[in-house]
Amino acid sequence: MIIIVRGFARFGELIGRERRMEVPEGTTLRALLDQLADTSPALAEALFDNERHVRDYVILMRNRQRVERKNAPDIVLDDGDEIAVFPPVAGG
């Protein structure tokens, strides 16, 4: 199945603005993040802390709905899902 991953700001530089990834049925959001991290040490460092937990500042969205980082291992992706990865957002 095909998943579309979009990176924003720093993650856009590391992941790309849009990347299509082919993954097997039953892939979880966490497994997708692991697969992405395996492509680049800089991306792995940006996504995960030393204990390989998704960093607190990483914002994840699935199909334009925010996802809690702690739920990533339990979220099974569907063909055509769009995953967005953001750094912290600030502004006024």
C-alpha positions as CSV (number, residue, x, y, z in Angstrom):
1,M,0.0,0.0,0.0
2,I,1.1,3.6,-0.6
3,I,1.4,6.2,2.2
4,I,2.1,9.8,1.5
5,V,4.4,11.5,4.0
6,R,4.7,15.3,4.1
7,G,7.4,17.0,6.1
8,F,7.2,20.6,7.2
9,A,9.9,23.1,8.1
10,R,13.0,21.2,9.3
11,F,11.2,17.9,8.7
12,G,10.6,19.0,5.1
13,E,14.3,19.3,4.7
14,L,14.9,15.8,6.2
15,I,11.9,13.9,4.8
16,G,11.0,16.0,1.8
17,R,7.9,18.0,1.2
18,E,6.2,14.9,-0.1
19,R,7.4,11.3,-0.1
20,R,5.4,8.3,-1.3
21,M,6.3,5.2,0.6
22,E,5.2,1.7,-0.1
23,V,4.6,-0.3,3.1
24,P,3.0,-3.6,3.8
25,E,-0.6,-4.0,5.0
26,G,-0.8,-3.7,8.8
27,T,2.0,-1.1,9.0
28,T,1.6,1.1,12.1
29,L,2.4,4.8,12.3
30,R,5.3,4.0,14.6
31,A,6.7,1.4,12.1
32,L,6.5,4.1,9.4
33,L,8.4,6.5,11.5
34,D,11.0,3.8,12.2
35,Q,11.3,3.2,8.5
36,L,11.8,6.9,7.8
37,A,14.4,7.2,10.5
38,D,16.4,4.4,9.0
39,T,16.9,6.5,5.9
40,S,18.9,9.3,7.7
41,P,20.7,9.6,11.0
42,A,19.8,13.3,11.1
43,L,16.1,12.4,10.7
44,A,16.3,9.7,13.4
45,E,17.8,12.2,15.8
46,A,15.1,14.8,15.0
47,L,12.3,12.2,15.4
48,F,13.5,10.2,18.4
49,D,15.1,10.8,21.8
50,N,17.9,8.6,23.2
51,E,15.4,6.0,24.3
52,R,13.9,5.9,20.8
53,H,10.6,7.6,21.9
54,V,9.1,10.1,19.5
55,R,10.3,13.5,20.8
56,D,7.8,15.6,22.7
57,Y,8.0,18.4,20.2
58,V,7.1,16.3,17.1
59,I,3.6,17.0,15.8
60,L,2.0,14.1,13.9
61,M,-1.1,14.2,11.8
62,R,-2.9,11.5,9.9
63,N,-5.3,12.7,7.2
64,R,-5.3,16.2,8.7
65,Q,-6.2,15.0,12.2
66,R,-3.7,15.4,15.0
67,V,-2.4,12.1,16.4
68,E,-1.0,11.6,19.9
69,R,2.6,10.4,19.8
70,K,1.9,7.8,22.4
71,N,-0.7,6.2,20.1
72,A,1.6,5.8,17.1
73,P,2.4,2.1,17.8
74,D,-1.4,1.3,17.8
75,I,-2.4,3.2,14.7
76,V,-2.6,0.9,11.7
77,L,-2.3,2.8,8.5
78,D,-4.6,2.4,5.5
79,D,-3.7,2.7,1.8
80,G,-3.6,6.3,0.7
81,D,-3.2,7.7,4.2
82,E,-1.4,11.1,4.4
83,I,1.0,11.5,7.3
84,A,2.3,15.0,8.2
85,V,5.3,15.6,10.4
86,F,5.8,19.0,12.0
87,P,8.3,20.6,14.3
88,P,7.0,22.8,17.2
89,V,4.8,25.6,16.0
90,A,5.1,29.0,17.5
91,G,3.6,32.4,16.6
92,G,1.3,35.0,17.6
